Amino acid sequence: MNKQELIDAMAKTAGLTKAAAADALEAFIEVVTKALKKGDEVRVTNFGTFAVAKRAATTGRNPRTGATIKIPASKQPKFRAGKGLKDIVNK
């Protein structure tokens, strides 16, 4: 399902116009993005948790040359599915 298909499904399920569903989805994405940027978690009960995980700096190898390279530390957005979502998917 791509973004447009998600908007269409949201509009149909919630009885909204496609424009209103698109606005709601954009607002959700914006709120989650801002929260993650601040380092906060976003928990949606029975769905899942959006969080930021820290990755330590490591060394790696360039596969073409075999040269050692430094991979800097970074933050990675993560999603952990909640129990309710896991149960629905596994039924």
Biopython code that builds the backbone (N, CA, C, O; Angstrom):
import numpy as np
from Bio.PDB.StructureBuilder import StructureBuilder

atoms = [
    (1, "MET", "N", (0.852, -1.174, 0.000)),
    (1, "MET", "CA", (0.000, 0.000, 0.000)),
    (1, "MET", "C", (0.897, 1.236, 0.000)),
    (1, "MET", "O", (1.779, 1.374, 0.847)),
    (2, "ASN", "N", (0.667, 2.113, -0.940)),
    (2, "ASN", "CA", (1.438, 3.356, -0.972)),
    (2, "ASN", "C", (0.666, 4.456, -0.242)),
    (2, "ASN", "O", (-0.422, 4.215, 0.282)),
    (3, "LYS", "N", (1.227, 5.652, -0.211)),
    (3, "LYS", "CA", (0.646, 6.747, 0.553)),
    (3, "LYS", "C", (-0.745, 7.108, 0.043)),
    (3, "LYS", "O", (-1.651, 7.330, 0.847)),
    (4, "GLN", "N", (-0.936, 7.172, -1.261)),
    (4, "GLN", "CA", (-2.239, 7.541, -1.814)),
    (4, "GLN", "C", (-3.292, 6.482, -1.505)),
    (4, "GLN", "O", (-4.438, 6.814, -1.202)),
    (5, "GLU", "N", (-2.913, 5.225, -1.579)),
    (5, "GLU", "CA", (-3.842, 4.150, -1.234)),
    (5, "GLU", "C", (-4.208, 4.205, 0.253)),
    (5, "GLU", "O", (-5.347, 3.920, 0.623)),
    (6, "LEU", "N", (-3.252, 4.569, 1.096)),
    (6, "LEU", "CA", (-3.513, 4.728, 2.523)),
    (6, "LEU", "C", (-4.502, 5.861, 2.754)),
    (6, "LEU", "O", (-5.430, 5.719, 3.550)),
    (7, "ILE", "N", (-4.316, 6.966, 2.080)),
    (7, "ILE", "CA", (-5.238, 8.111, 2.204)),
    (7, "ILE", "C", (-6.638, 7.701, 1.767)),
    (7, "ILE", "O", (-7.616, 8.028, 2.439)),
    (8, "ASP", "N", (-6.745, 6.989, 0.649)),
    (8, "ASP", "CA", (-8.053, 6.536, 0.162)),
    (8, "ASP", "C", (-8.731, 5.625, 1.184)),
    (8, "ASP", "O", (-9.926, 5.760, 1.445)),
    (9, "ALA", "N", (-7.959, 4.691, 1.763)),
    (9, "ALA", "CA", (-8.514, 3.763, 2.750)),
    (9, "ALA", "C", (-8.937, 4.503, 4.020)),
    (9, "ALA", "O", (-9.982, 4.205, 4.599)),
    (10, "MET", "N", (-8.131, 5.456, 4.445)),
    (10, "MET", "CA", (-8.475, 6.241, 5.634)),
    (10, "MET", "C", (-9.757, 7.026, 5.405)),
    (10, "MET", "O", (-10.624, 7.073, 6.278)),
    (11, "ALA", "N", (-9.882, 7.640, 4.240)),
    (11, "ALA", "CA", (-11.069, 8.433, 3.917)),
    (11, "ALA", "C", (-12.317, 7.549, 3.932)),
    (11, "ALA", "O", (-13.352, 7.934, 4.476)),
    (12, "LYS", "N", (-12.212, 6.388, 3.343)),
    (12, "LYS", "CA", (-13.361, 5.476, 3.282)),
    (12, "LYS", "C", (-13.729, 4.965, 4.668)),
    (12, "LYS", "O", (-14.908, 4.949, 5.025)),
    (13, "THR", "N", (-12.736, 4.544, 5.459)),
    (13, "THR", "CA", (-12.987, 3.977, 6.780)),
    (13, "THR", "C", (-13.547, 5.011, 7.753)),
    (13, "THR", "O", (-14.459, 4.708, 8.522)),
    (14, "ALA", "N", (-13.010, 6.224, 7.723)),
    (14, "ALA", "CA", (-13.418, 7.260, 8.675)),
    (14, "ALA", "C", (-14.558, 8.131, 8.164)),
    (14, "ALA", "O", (-15.062, 8.977, 8.903)),
    (15, "GLY", "N", (-14.976, 7.941, 6.908)),
    (15, "GLY", "CA", (-16.043, 8.768, 6.354)),
    (15, "GLY", "C", (-15.614, 10.199, 6.120)),
    (15, "GLY", "O", (-16.404, 11.130, 6.273)),
    (16, "LEU", "N", (-14.353, 10.368, 5.748)),
    (16, "LEU", "CA", (-13.797, 11.697, 5.487)),
    (16, "LEU", "C", (-13.628, 11.908, 3.989)),
    (16, "LEU", "O", (-13.682, 10.967, 3.198)),
    (17, "THR", "N", (-13.422, 13.161, 3.626)),
    (17, "THR", "CA", (-13.028, 13.426, 2.248)),
    (17, "THR", "C", (-11.570, 13.020, 2.100)),
    (17, "THR", "O", (-10.843, 12.907, 3.087)),
    (18, "LYS", "N", (-11.155, 12.805, 0.877)),
    (18, "LYS", "CA", (-9.756, 12.445, 0.645)),
    (18, "LYS", "C", (-8.827, 13.576, 1.086)),
    (18, "LYS", "O", (-7.729, 13.316, 1.579)),
    (19, "ALA", "N", (-9.255, 14.818, 0.916)),
    (19, "ALA", "CA", (-8.437, 15.962, 1.328)),
    (19, "ALA", "C", (-8.273, 15.982, 2.849)),
    (19, "ALA", "O", (-7.182, 16.244, 3.355)),
    (20, "ALA", "N", (-9.352, 15.708, 3.570)),
    (20, "ALA", "CA", (-9.284, 15.692, 5.035)),
    (20, "ALA", "C", (-8.414, 14.534, 5.512)),
    (20, "ALA", "O", (-7.638, 14.689, 6.455)),
    (21, "ALA", "N", (-8.537, 13.382, 4.872)),
    (21, "ALA", "CA", (-7.703, 12.231, 5.243)),
    (21, "ALA", "C", (-6.236, 12.519, 4.961)),
    (21, "ALA", "O", (-5.371, 12.146, 5.753)),
    (22, "ALA", "N", (-5.944, 13.178, 3.843)),
    (22, "ALA", "CA", (-4.564, 13.540, 3.511)),
    (22, "ALA", "C", (-4.012, 14.511, 4.544)),
    (22, "ALA", "O", (-2.863, 14.384, 4.965)),
    (23, "ASP", "N", (-4.829, 15.487, 4.956)),
    (23, "ASP", "CA", (-4.401, 16.440, 5.985)),
    (23, "ASP", "C", (-4.127, 15.732, 7.309)),
    (23, "ASP", "O", (-3.153, 16.045, 7.993)),
    (24, "ALA", "N", (-4.994, 14.771, 7.673)),
    (24, "ALA", "CA", (-4.815, 14.034, 8.918)),
    (24, "ALA", "C", (-3.524, 13.208, 8.883)),
    (24, "ALA", "O", (-2.778, 13.172, 9.861)),
    (25, "LEU", "N", (-3.272, 12.556, 7.765)),
    (25, "LEU", "CA", (-2.055, 11.755, 7.642)),
    (25, "LEU", "C", (-0.817, 12.642, 7.698)),
    (25, "LEU", "O", (0.154, 12.303, 8.375)),
    (26, "GLU", "N", (-0.838, 13.765, 7.001)),
    (26, "GLU", "CA", (0.299, 14.692, 7.028)),
    (26, "GLU", "C", (0.534, 15.224, 8.441)),
    (26, "GLU", "O", (1.678, 15.364, 8.874)),
    (27, "ALA", "N", (-0.553, 15.518, 9.157)),
    (27, "ALA", "CA", (-0.420, 16.004, 10.527)),
    (27, "ALA", "C", (0.189, 14.925, 11.418)),
    (27, "ALA", "O", (1.048, 15.230, 12.245)),
    (28, "PHE", "N", (-0.236, 13.668, 11.267)),
    (28, "PHE", "CA", (0.316, 12.561, 12.042)),
    (28, "PHE", "C", (1.811, 12.423, 11.784)),
    (28, "PHE", "O", (2.606, 12.301, 12.716)),
    (29, "ILE", "N", (2.180, 12.442, 10.518)),
    (29, "ILE", "CA", (3.599, 12.312, 10.156)),
    (29, "ILE", "C", (4.407, 13.465, 10.741)),
    (29, "ILE", "O", (5.506, 13.253, 11.252)),
    (30, "GLU", "N", (3.879, 14.670, 10.672)),
    (30, "GLU", "CA", (4.586, 15.847, 11.191)),
    (30, "GLU", "C", (4.773, 15.769, 12.700)),
    (30, "GLU", "O", (5.853, 16.066, 13.210)),
    (31, "VAL", "N", (3.722, 15.370, 13.416)),
    (31, "VAL", "CA", (3.790, 15.282, 14.882)),
    (31, "VAL", "C", (4.795, 14.210, 15.298)),
    (31, "VAL", "O", (5.606, 14.441, 16.195)),
    (32, "VAL", "N", (4.751, 13.047, 14.662)),
    (32, "VAL", "CA", (5.683, 11.967, 15.001)),
    (32, "VAL", "C", (7.109, 12.395, 14.687)),
    (32, "VAL", "O", (8.015, 12.151, 15.483)),
    (33, "THR", "N", (7.319, 13.025, 13.545)),
    (33, "THR", "CA", (8.652, 13.473, 13.146)),
    (33, "THR", "C", (9.220, 14.474, 14.141)),
    (33, "THR", "O", (10.383, 14.368, 14.532)),
    (34, "LYS", "N", (8.416, 15.440, 14.551)),
    (34, "LYS", "CA", (8.879, 16.446, 15.516)),
    (34, "LYS", "C", (9.206, 15.816, 16.860)),
    (34, "LYS", "O", (10.200, 16.175, 17.493)),
    (35, "ALA", "N", (8.371, 14.875, 17.298)),
    (35, "ALA", "CA", (8.621, 14.212, 18.576)),
    (35, "ALA", "C", (9.918, 13.411, 18.524)),
    (35, "ALA", "O", (10.715, 13.462, 19.460)),
    (36, "LEU", "N", (10.134, 12.677, 17.443)),
    (36, "LEU", "CA", (11.364, 11.894, 17.313)),
    (36, "LEU", "C", (12.586, 12.795, 17.232)),
    (36, "LEU", "O", (13.643, 12.462, 17.767)),
    (37, "LYS", "N", (12.445, 13.924, 16.571)),
    (37, "LYS", "CA", (13.562, 14.863, 16.455)),
    (37, "LYS", "C", (13.969, 15.388, 17.833)),
    (37, "LYS", "O", (15.148, 15.639, 18.082)),
    (38, "LYS", "N", (12.983, 15.554, 18.730)),
    (38, "LYS", "CA", (13.273, 16.002, 20.097)),
    (38, "LYS", "C", (13.784, 14.859, 20.968)),
    (38, "LYS", "O", (14.253, 15.092, 22.083)),
    (39, "GLY", "N", (13.699, 13.635, 20.474)),
    (39, "GLY", "CA", (14.154, 12.491, 21.249)),
    (39, "GLY", "C", (13.052, 11.813, 22.035)),
    (39, "GLY", "O", (13.327, 10.916, 22.832)),
    (40, "ASP", "N", (11.802, 12.225, 21.828)),
    (40, "ASP", "CA", (10.671, 11.635, 22.529)),
    (40, "ASP", "C", (10.190, 10.372, 21.825)),
    (40, "ASP", "O", (10.487, 10.146, 20.652)),
    (41, "GLU", "N", (9.442, 9.554, 22.561)),
    (41, "GLU", "CA", (8.772, 8.387, 21.984)),
    (41, "GLU", "C", (7.319, 8.743, 21.704)),
    (41, "GLU", "O", (6.738, 9.597, 22.375)),
    (42, "VAL", "N", (6.742, 8.087, 20.716)),
    (42, "VAL", "CA", (5.319, 8.230, 20.434)),
    (42, "VAL", "C", (4.712, 6.840, 20.564)),
    (42, "VAL", "O", (5.024, 5.936, 19.789)),
    (43, "ARG", "N", (3.834, 6.683, 21.561)),
    (43, "ARG", "CA", (3.203, 5.381, 21.805)),
    (43, "ARG", "C", (1.734, 5.448, 21.414)),
    (43, "ARG", "O", (1.000, 6.331, 21.855)),
    (44, "VAL", "N", (1.324, 4.516, 20.595)),
    (44, "VAL", "CA", (-0.071, 4.381, 20.208)),
    (44, "VAL", "C", (-0.515, 3.019, 20.750)),
    (44, "VAL", "O", (-0.090, 1.978, 20.249)),
    (45, "THR", "N", (-1.362, 3.035, 21.764)),
    (45, "THR", "CA", (-1.781, 1.814, 22.440)),
    (45, "THR", "C", (-2.337, 0.797, 21.449)),
    (45, "THR", "O", (-3.125, 1.138, 20.566)),
    (46, "ASN", "N", (-1.918, -0.449, 21.608)),
    (46, "ASN", "CA", (-2.311, -1.585, 20.774)),
    (46, "ASN", "C", (-1.845, -1.470, 19.325)),
    (46, "ASN", "O", (-2.225, -2.295, 18.494)),
    (47, "PHE", "N", (-1.043, -0.479, 19.009)),
    (47, "PHE", "CA", (-0.499, -0.356, 17.661)),
    (47, "PHE", "C", (1.015, -0.481, 17.684)),
    (47, "PHE", "O", (1.576, -1.389, 17.071)),
    (48, "GLY", "N", (1.684, 0.439, 18.397)),
    (48, "GLY", "CA", (3.130, 0.360, 18.470)),
    (48, "GLY", "C", (3.772, 1.621, 18.999)),
    (48, "GLY", "O", (3.093, 2.572, 19.386)),
    (49, "THR", "N", (5.092, 1.613, 19.009)),
    (49, "THR", "CA", (5.874, 2.724, 19.544)),
    (49, "THR", "C", (6.899, 3.176, 18.514)),
    (49, "THR", "O", (7.655, 2.372, 17.968)),
    (50, "PHE", "N", (6.908, 4.469, 18.262)),
    (50, "PHE", "CA", (7.931, 5.088, 17.426)),
    (50, "PHE", "C", (8.974, 5.654, 18.382)),
    (50, "PHE", "O", (8.625, 6.361, 19.327)),
    (51, "ALA", "N", (10.249, 5.352, 18.151)),
    (51, "ALA", "CA", (11.308, 5.811, 19.045)),
    (51, "ALA", "C", (12.589, 6.045, 18.249)),
    (51, "ALA", "O", (12.686, 5.695, 17.072)),
    (52, "VAL", "N", (13.566, 6.645, 18.923)),
    (52, "VAL", "CA", (14.874, 6.888, 18.318)),
    (52, "VAL", "C", (15.897, 6.013, 19.026)),
    (52, "VAL", "O", (15.977, 6.009, 20.254)),
    (53, "ALA", "N", (16.674, 5.277, 18.255)),
    (53, "ALA", "CA", (17.747, 4.447, 18.810)),
    (53, "ALA", "C", (19.085, 5.062, 18.413)),
    (53, "ALA", "O", (19.251, 5.543, 17.292)),
    (54, "LYS", "N", (20.029, 5.039, 19.341)),
    (54, "LYS", "CA", (21.361, 5.578, 19.065)),
    (54, "LYS", "C", (22.264, 4.459, 18.570)),
    (54, "LYS", "O", (22.284, 3.363, 19.129)),
    (55, "ARG", "N", (23.001, 4.751, 17.526)),
    (55, "ARG", "CA", (23.978, 3.806, 16.983)),
    (55, "ARG", "C", (25.364, 4.337, 17.269)),
    (55, "ARG", "O", (25.665, 5.492, 16.971)),
    (56, "ALA", "N", (26.197, 3.512, 17.836)),
    (56, "ALA", "CA", (27.557, 3.920, 18.162)),
    (56, "ALA", "C", (28.403, 3.992, 16.894)),
    (56, "ALA", "O", (28.095, 3.354, 15.888)),
    (57, "ALA", "N", (29.468, 4.777, 16.962)),
    (57, "ALA", "CA", (30.409, 4.865, 15.843)),
    (57, "ALA", "C", (31.123, 3.520, 15.706)),
    (57, "ALA", "O", (31.455, 2.882, 16.706)),
    (58, "THR", "N", (31.354, 3.100, 14.485)),
    (58, "THR", "CA", (32.036, 1.834, 14.229)),
    (58, "THR", "C", (33.020, 2.006, 13.080)),
    (58, "THR", "O", (33.074, 3.057, 12.442)),
    (59, "THR", "N", (33.781, 0.978, 12.833)),
    (59, "THR", "CA", (34.635, 0.976, 11.651)),
    (59, "THR", "C", (34.106, -0.076, 10.692)),
    (59, "THR", "O", (33.572, -1.104, 11.108)),
    (60, "GLY", "N", (34.260, 0.192, 9.424)),
    (60, "GLY", "CA", (33.807, -0.735, 8.396)),
    (60, "GLY", "C", (34.834, -0.816, 7.287)),
    (60, "GLY", "O", (35.924, -0.252, 7.381)),
    (61, "ARG", "N", (34.470, -1.522, 6.244)),
    (61, "ARG", "CA", (35.365, -1.656, 5.095)),
    (61, "ARG", "C", (34.649, -1.256, 3.826)),
    (61, "ARG", "O", (33.473, -1.562, 3.628)),
    (62, "ASN", "N", (35.379, -0.569, 2.973)),
    (62, "ASN", "CA", (34.865, -0.250, 1.646)),
    (62, "ASN", "C", (34.919, -1.560, 0.849)),
    (62, "ASN", "O", (36.000, -2.125, 0.684)),
    (63, "PRO", "N", (33.780, -2.054, 0.353)),
    (63, "PRO", "CA", (33.794, -3.345, -0.337)),
    (63, "PRO", "C", (34.595, -3.338, -1.644)),
    (63, "PRO", "O", (35.062, -4.390, -2.081)),
    (64, "ARG", "N", (34.757, -2.205, -2.254)),
    (64, "ARG", "CA", (35.507, -2.136, -3.519)),
    (64, "ARG", "C", (37.018, -2.161, -3.314)),
    (64, "ARG", "O", (37.758, -2.863, -4.003)),
    (65, "THR", "N", (37.447, -1.354, -2.323)),
    (65, "THR", "CA", (38.895, -1.209, -2.133)),
    (65, "THR", "C", (39.423, -1.989, -0.935)),
    (65, "THR", "O", (40.622, -2.256, -0.849)),
    (66, "GLY", "N", (38.549, -2.350, -0.023)),
    (66, "GLY", "CA", (38.984, -3.033, 1.182)),
    (66, "GLY", "C", (39.540, -2.087, 2.231)),
    (66, "GLY", "O", (39.989, -2.526, 3.290)),
    (67, "ALA", "N", (39.515, -0.787, 1.945)),
    (67, "ALA", "CA", (40.046, 0.199, 2.880)),
    (67, "ALA", "C", (39.133, 0.330, 4.100)),
    (67, "ALA", "O", (37.911, 0.231, 3.983)),
    (68, "THR", "N", (39.732, 0.552, 5.264)),
    (68, "THR", "CA", (38.973, 0.749, 6.491)),
    (68, "THR", "C", (38.395, 2.163, 6.489)),
    (68, "THR", "O", (39.083, 3.130, 6.163)),
    (69, "ILE", "N", (37.111, 2.261, 6.861)),
    (69, "ILE", "CA", (36.454, 3.575, 6.947)),
    (69, "ILE", "C", (35.805, 3.709, 8.313)),
    (69, "ILE", "O", (35.453, 2.712, 8.944)),
    (70, "LYS", "N", (35.648, 4.945, 8.763)),
    (70, "LYS", "CA", (34.974, 5.219, 10.025)),
    (70, "LYS", "C", (33.509, 5.526, 9.730)),
    (70, "LYS", "O", (33.200, 6.377, 8.896)),
    (71, "ILE", "N", (32.623, 4.833, 10.412)),
    (71, "ILE", "CA", (31.189, 5.087, 10.293)),
    (71, "ILE", "C", (30.783, 5.866, 11.533)),
    (71, "ILE", "O", (30.877, 5.344, 12.644)),
    (72, "PRO", "N", (30.328, 7.114, 11.364)),
    (72, "PRO", "CA", (30.035, 7.954, 12.520)),
    (72, "PRO", "C", (28.793, 7.473, 13.294)),
    (72, "PRO", "O", (27.954, 6.746, 12.762)),
    (73, "ALA", "N", (28.704, 7.893, 14.542)),
    (73, "ALA", "CA", (27.527, 7.603, 15.360)),
    (73, "ALA", "C", (26.323, 8.303, 14.729)),
    (73, "ALA", "O", (26.458, 9.355, 14.105)),
    (74, "SER", "N", (25.151, 7.705, 14.901)),
    (74, "SER", "CA", (23.938, 8.301, 14.339)),
    (74, "SER", "C", (22.725, 7.893, 15.156)),
    (74, "SER", "O", (22.804, 7.026, 16.026)),
    (75, "LYS", "N", (21.623, 8.522, 14.866)),
    (75, "LYS", "CA", (20.342, 8.185, 15.479)),
    (75, "LYS", "C", (19.469, 7.574, 14.392)),
    (75, "LYS", "O", (19.433, 8.063, 13.262)),
    (76, "GLN", "N", (18.763, 6.494, 14.744)),
    (76, "GLN", "CA", (17.923, 5.789, 13.785)),
    (76, "GLN", "C", (16.484, 5.755, 14.293)),
    (76, "GLN", "O", (16.248, 5.373, 15.439)),
    (77, "PRO", "N", (15.515, 6.150, 13.458)),
    (77, "PRO", "CA", (14.122, 5.999, 13.879)),
    (77, "PRO", "C", (13.743, 4.515, 13.857)),
    (77, "PRO", "O", (14.113, 3.779, 12.943)),
    (78, "LYS", "N", (13.005, 4.099, 14.872)),
    (78, "LYS", "CA", (12.593, 2.698, 14.995)),
    (78, "LYS", "C", (11.096, 2.624, 15.271)),
    (78, "LYS", "O", (10.503, 3.548, 15.829)),
    (79, "PHE", "N", (10.498, 1.504, 14.869)),
    (79, "PHE", "CA", (9.102, 1.227, 15.192)),
    (79, "PHE", "C", (9.026, -0.159, 15.801)),
    (79, "PHE", "O", (9.513, -1.129, 15.220)),
    (80, "ARG", "N", (8.409, -0.252, 16.982)),
    (80, "ARG", "CA", (8.177, -1.549, 17.626)),
    (80, "ARG", "C", (6.670, -1.781, 17.653)),
    (80, "ARG", "O", (5.920, -0.983, 18.215)),
    (81, "ALA", "N", (6.241, -2.864, 17.052)),
    (81, "ALA", "CA", (4.817, -3.182, 17.017)),
    (81, "ALA", "C", (4.315, -3.507, 18.414)),
    (81, "ALA", "O", (5.010, -4.144, 19.206)),
    (82, "GLY", "N", (3.095, -3.059, 18.706)),
    (82, "GLY", "CA", (2.470, -3.349, 19.985)),
    (82, "GLY", "C", (1.796, -4.714, 19.982)),
    (82, "GLY", "O", (1.652, -5.344, 18.935)),
    (83, "LYS", "N", (1.386, -5.165, 21.164)),
    (83, "LYS", "CA", (0.781, -6.478, 21.308)),
    (83, "LYS", "C", (-0.488, -6.614, 20.469)),
    (83, "LYS", "O", (-0.691, -7.645, 19.829)),
    (84, "GLY", "N", (-1.331, -5.609, 20.460)),
    (84, "GLY", "CA", (-2.579, -5.675, 19.699)),
    (84, "GLY", "C", (-2.330, -5.871, 18.213)),
    (84, "GLY", "O", (-3.005, -6.676, 17.572)),
    (85, "LEU", "N", (-1.365, -5.141, 17.658)),
    (85, "LEU", "CA", (-1.037, -5.267, 16.240)),
    (85, "LEU", "C", (-0.434, -6.631, 15.957)),
    (85, "LEU", "O", (-0.773, -7.259, 14.954)),
    (86, "LYS", "N", (0.453, -7.098, 16.822)),
    (86, "LYS", "CA", (1.065, -8.417, 16.637)),
    (86, "LYS", "C", (-0.002, -9.515, 16.647)),
    (86, "LYS", "O", (0.032, -10.432, 15.826)),
    (87, "ASP", "N", (-0.946, -9.413, 17.583)),
    (87, "ASP", "CA", (-1.995, -10.423, 17.677)),
    (87, "ASP", "C", (-2.858, -10.457, 16.424)),
    (87, "ASP", "O", (-3.204, -11.536, 15.943)),
    (88, "ILE", "N", (-3.213, -9.290, 15.888)),
    (88, "ILE", "CA", (-4.035, -9.227, 14.679)),
    (88, "ILE", "C", (-3.294, -9.802, 13.482)),
    (88, "ILE", "O", (-3.876, -10.539, 12.686)),
    (89, "VAL", "N", (-2.024, -9.472, 13.348)),
    (89, "VAL", "CA", (-1.233, -9.953, 12.209)),
    (89, "VAL", "C", (-1.035, -11.460, 12.279)),
    (89, "VAL", "O", (-1.008, -12.125, 11.244)),
    (90, "ASN", "N", (-0.899, -12.007, 13.477)),
    (90, "ASN", "CA", (-0.632, -13.431, 13.641)),
    (90, "ASN", "C", (-1.869, -14.313, 13.682)),
    (90, "ASN", "O", (-1.742, -15.528, 13.832)),
    (91, "LYS", "N", (-3.052, -13.746, 13.552)),
    (91, "LYS", "CA", (-4.279, -14.561, 13.532)),
    (91, "LYS", "C", (-4.635, -14.988, 12.143)),
    (91, "LYS", "O", (-5.636, -15.678, 11.947)),
]
sb = StructureBuilder()
sb.init_structure("model")
sb.init_model(0)
sb.init_chain("A")
sb.init_seg("    ")
for serial, (resi, resn, name, xyz) in enumerate(atoms, 1):
    if name == "N":
        sb.init_residue(resn, " ", resi, " ")
    sb.init_atom(name, np.array(xyz, "f"), 0.0, 1.0, " ", f" {name:<3s}", serial, name[0])
structure = sb.get_structure()
